[in-house]
């Protein structure tokens, strides 16, 4: 695929028995964040969706069990083109892309660059901009006090010193989760991380991380956004500003109280209930079904 071999895993059949017929189920393609992490961040929670959809876990180039490729190709646009090529090679029609954190940036780029391919977007804890930094620091300060706010300001602001990194890990990074995020240590032990991808991202070499209202306005398919009220990395205030100003006619925002970064991980039962209402019934008509779900089933906080 575009010069690299991509690793993927699948749960759930593509066809299900429906009376006297075999009906195609929608396909979810899961896009991890990091950047430089892998698909294991979605396990085991997404196994519960295998009865509703075919669930495809994908390791992006440079990450997990996929080929590294040329580091110069570790960009949002290349990752997006890889997703599109991956779906075309496997014959996946109208996939619903589920992007978590940076994976949401990949999903949006894919939908913008390949509008005829994608059936829907689900963005979990995706960073929206511009102007997110003040919102982010407010959440760090509210949840962790002045030390967390200062550590975040240094690290996010580009301070690469060992002292800034140590303060970030001690005071700010633990605030990504919430009280329901109990297995984060075990999850971190399972994931295959390529730290060089993260270093390139920190240097700005992957491209801008923030999704804007204009980006969403260029997307042709329905969009569902899941955000945690206590997420310091993708602050909900920035999400609300973008949603309120976008021209996209089919965007649903659902905010989860008491949840940090990673809604599906921290509030799986509630998040999957929202996702099931968003899913199209068949891949043949994704836009109409998902559009109805946006307007009928997933208002903000609903």
PyMOL commands that set and color helices and strands:
alter all, ss='L'
color gray80, all
select helices_A, chain A and resi 39-42+45-49+71-73+76-90+102-113+132-156+162-176+184-190+195-202+213-217+236-245+263-266+268-278+283-297
alter helices_A, ss='H'
color red, helices_A
select strands_A, chain A and resi 8-11+15-18+21-24+26-31+53-58+95-100+118-124+222-228+251-256
alter strands_A, ss='S'
color yellow, strands_A
deselect
rebuild
show_as cartoon
